């Protein structure tokens, strides 16, 4: 096993991306015979673990090995999954002693007594301490290495019992076996860890969804499970938390608008801008060919509090005109929309200029992490602002004809 670290120069001084360099290394190094080459780079958060990591959990190691072979066969058929590996490795040959329980019962010897006798012969036991000139030394009594360096010699180790002295071969079977070099435990289960990565420029979610499809095809015995780990588990947990934050932000925004407008149905019209913002985000990501990521989701939550501003300006001023001048909904909208167009454009330009450095990727370190934040913010705000200028007044005019209660007189208007 060997590791080689390649440090690239700054991104501004080279024409090739990290993903393209990794792909080139994989192609050039795969021709090396009798070598298993893995090429990867540290994740953006600084961790050195594989991007894709999942576990097979169970209790019986032998059963896990059987299932592992099936998993490896199925997962290698996923076209975009690369560097697939697992933690289970056959260990070196070792000598295993299987006690003959019936024989031990006959000679009135327990397995613990047998184990201590074998340990005393091979590893030795501390019998006394020697003190000399103020120093203290442990004296360990054991057989010499020449007496226990083969299975035949180990079989001749003498075991003292109340029934006499026996050879180890009379009390136990001695066999060559293959152990495990590494036994992992996770969630109180014995486990096998599988690792891998997605091909360059292939979204991680595409590969993980294929892996989950393969999981569904396995008929696992009772007590055996698949569990995500590493970056995928962290991302799944983050997405759940962010979805809860998205729901909470939407709810709090609606409650705040209800208090400001003194109405429960008018905020629903304003919340239509959130749907327009989500549609705008999809369009922006599609146009810029940007993958939806955790950073993009953060930008979506931020947009909830931004995209509603334009609708608030229009509806609040429309309600004010209707109360003060007694205008019909359509007439009030025709006066309110042009009047509030200038502050909307000013706010729109200020936010876009503030996000532009993020979207353009200014700076060297971590710009790939920042760019989706700027792209989603600018794209979502740009398209949703245009939609808001046309959709929100139309929805307000349509619904207010059927039902509108003046906040002051509490009488139907229009």
N, C-alpha and C positions, 0 to 999 in steps of 0.2 A: 504494500500500500504506500502510495506517495501522493503528495499534494504540491501543486505548483500554483503560485499566485501571479497573476498578470495585472499590472496596474496601468490603466489607460490614461492618456493625457486628457486635458480638459476638453469638454464637448465642443467648445468654440474653436478648438485647434484641430479637430478631426472631422472627416466627412462621413464616417461610419458610425452607426448607432451601436449601443451595447448588445441589443438583441441580434443584430446582423453579425457582429463579431462572434457571438456565441455560436450562431449557426455555422459560421465559417470554421470555427474550431472543431465542431462536431463532425463536419464533413472531412476535414483534413486528418483528424486523429482516429477516426473509426477504422482506418486501414491497418492500424497497429495490431499484429496478431497476439492472441492470448492475453489481451488486456481489456478491462472493462473501464471505459472512459466516461466520466461524468463532468460536464461543464456547466457551471452555474455562477451566479453572482449573489452577493449579500442583498437581502431584501431592503426595501426603502426604509424600514424601521430599524435596520442594523442587525437583524437576526440572521443566522447562518443556516437555519433549517430549510428543508425543502418546501416549495410553495404548496404542494399537495401532500397531505399527510392524513392517513386514516388507519384505524386499528381494527383488528379482528379479535374479539373478546370471547373467552371461554374458560373452561377449567382443565380439560384434558389436553396435554401437550400433543399426544399422538393424534387425537382427533383434529386439533388445530393444524397439524402438519398436513393432514389429508385435505382439509378445506383450503389451506394455503395453496396447494398445487392447483386446485380448481380456480382460485382467485387469480393467480398469476397467469394462467392460460387465458382466462376471459379478459383480464385487463390489458394484456398485451395486444389484443385485437382492436383496442381503441386507437384510431389513427393519429390523433393529436396529442396523445400522452407519450412523453419521452422520459428517459432516465428512470424508468420504473424499477423499484428495488424493494426488498423486504428485509426485516431484521433477523429472520430465522436463518441460521447457518449451521450445517452439520459440524460438530466439534471433532476434536482429535479422539482417536481410540482411547478408551479408558477401561480399567478393570472394575467390574461391579460384582459385589458379593451379595448373593441371595441366601439368606439363612434358611435352613431346614427346620421349620417350626416344630414338627413332630419329634425330631431328634433332640432339639433343645429341651423340649418338655421331658423327655426320657432322662436326660442328664441333669435336670433341675437347674437350667441355665436360661437367663433372660436375654433378649436381644440387646439390651443395654449393656449387660455384662460382656457379651460377645464383642460389641462395638468398642468398649473400653480396652479389652484385651488386644484387639487388632490395632487400635490407635497407639497403645503402649509399645507394641512391637515395631510399628512403622515410623511413627512420629516421635515416640518416646514420652515419658512422663517425668515430671519434676519430683524427685524423691527426697532430696535433702538440700540444704544450703551450706556452703562452705565459707567460713569467715577467716580471713587471713590479713593481718596488718591493717585492720580497719576497713577492709573491703569485703564485700559479700558477693558470692557467686552461686548461681543456681546450678545444681547437678542434675542432669537429665539422663535417665537410663533408657537405652534403646538398642535394638539390634543394629549391626553395621549394615551399610548400604548393600554390600555383596550378598547379604542374606535375604533381601526382599526386593531384588531388582528384576524379578520375572514372576509370572503367574504360578509357575511350578514351585518356586521357593516360598511364595506367599501361601500356597496351599499347604505347605509343611509347617506353618507357624503353629506352635503348640498352645493349646487352650487348656488351662487348669480348671477343673470342675470338682464338685463334691464326689462325683462318681469316678474320678481319675483324670488322667491327662489324655486329650484327644488332639488329633491333627485338625486344622481348620477345614480341610477337604471333607472330613467326616461330618462336620456340622453345617456346612454351607456349600452352595455351588458357586464356582468362580468362573466368570465369563468376560470376554471382551465385548464391550458395547461402545456405542457412539453417543456422547452427551451433547448438550446444547451449549454453544459458546455464550449465548446471551438469552436470558429469560426475563421478559418485561412484564410488569404488572401495572394495570390501569383500572381505576374504579373497582378495586378488590377482585379483579379478574386477571388470569394469565392472558397475555395478549401478544399478538404479532403486529408490528408496525410496518405499514407500506408507505413508500414515499415516491414522489414523481414530480413532474413539471409539465407545463403546457409548451407547445411549440412557440417560437418567437412570433409576436404579433397575433397570437390566438388568445382571446379572452379566457381567463382562468375559469369563469363560470360555465363556459361551453364544455370544458373537459370534466368538471365536477358533475355536471348534469348527466353526462354519459356514464360516469362512474356510478351514480345513483341508479341509473337504469339497469346497469349490470347487477347491482345489489338486489334489485327486485326479482331478478331471475334465479337467485340462489334460494334453495329450500334448506335453510339452516336448521340444524337440530335445536331442540329446546335448550336454552341456556347459552346460546351463542349469538353474538350481535356484531354489527358494524357500527363504528363511531368515528366521526370526523375529529381531527386533531390539528394542531398547528395553526397556520394562517387561515385555513378554510374555516375552522371552528371559530376563530377569533372574528373573522368577517361575518359569519352567520350570526354570531351573538351581537355584533355591532349593528348589523342590519335590523335585527329585531328591536334593539334599543332605539335606533333612528326612526323606525316606523312608529314606535310608540311616541317618540318626540314629535313626529309629523302630525299624528292624530291629536296630541295634546296642544300643539301650536295652532292647529286649525280650530279646535274647540275654544281655546282662549280668545282667539281672534274674533270668532263669531260672538262670544259673550260680550267682548268689549264693544263691538260694533252695535250690538243690540242695546247696550247702555247709552251709547252716543246718539244713535238715531231714534231711540225710544220706540223701537219696533222689532218684531221677531221675524217678519218676512222680508223686509228690505235688506238685512244682512245676508240673506240667502242669495239675493241678486249679486251682491258684492262678492260672495264666495264663489260665484261662477268664474271670477278672474283667477282663482286658484286652479281650476280645471284648465283654463286657457294657458296658465303658466306651465302646467305639466305637459300640455300639448306642445308648447313652445320649446320646452326642454328636449323633448324627443326630436323635434325638427332640428334644433341646434346641434344635438349630438350626431344626428344622421348627416347633416351637411358637413360638419368638421371631421367626421369619421373618428369620433372620440368614444371610447368605451365607457359605459356607465360604471362608476366606481363609488367607493365610500365617500370620496371627496365630492363627487357629483351629487350624492344624496344630501350632504351637508348644505350644498348650494341650493337645493330644492327647498329645504326647510327654511333657509334664509329668505327665499323668494316669497314665502307665504306672507311675511310682513311687509314686503315691498310692492308686490303687484296689486294689492288691494288699495293702495294709496290713491291711484287715479280714479277708481270707482267711487271712493269716499268723497273726493273733491267734487265729482259730478253730481252724485245723488244728494249730498248735503246741501250744495248750492241750489239744486233743483227744488228741494223741499223748502228752502228759505224763500225762494221766489214765489212758490205756491202759497206760502203762508202770508207773505207781505203783499203780494199783488193779486192773489186769487187766480193765478193763471192755470190753464189746463196743463196736463202732463206734457203734451207734445210742445206747446208754446214755451213752457218752462225749460224743457230740454234744449230747444232751439236757441235759447238765450244763454243757458248755463254752459253748454259744451264749448262754444267759441270763447266764452269768457275764461274758462278754466284750462283752455288749451295751452296757454303760455306757461303757467306754473308746472303743468305736466311735462312739457318739453324741457324746461329748465332742470327739473328733478331727474328726468330721464338721461339727459346729457351728462349731468354731474356724476350719476352712478356709473354710467358706461365709461367715462374717462377715468374714474377711480379704479375700475376693474380691468381696464385695458392692459396695464402692465402684466397682470396675472395671466390673461388670456394669450398674450404674445410670448410669454415665457421668458421675460427679462430675468437675468441672473443665471448663475451656473448651477448651484447646488439645489436639488429638489424641485426643479422647474416642472418635471413631469407630474409631480404631486400637486402643484399649484394650478397648472393650466386648466384642468377640468372645472375648478372652482370659478375661474374667470369666464370660461366659455359658456357654462350653464347659466351664470348670472346675466351675462350680456345677451346671449341668445334668448333666454327665457323672458327677460325684461323687454327686449326689443320687439319680439313678436307679440307678446301679451299686451303691450301698450297699444299697438295698432289694433288688435282685436278688441280691446276694452273700449276704444273710442267709438266703435260701431256696434258691438254686441250688447254692452251694458245699457246704453240708452234705449236700444230696441227692446230688450227684455223688460226694462222698467216701464216703457210706454205701453207694452202689451199687457203686463200684469196690473198696472195701475188703473187701466180702464175698467177692469173687472172689480177691483177692490183697492181702495186707498182710504185710510182714515187720517184726517188732519190731526197732527199731534197736539194742537192748541184747542180747536173747537170739538175734536172727537166726532166730527160729522164726515160722512162720505163725500168726497169731492170727485168731480169728473164723471 
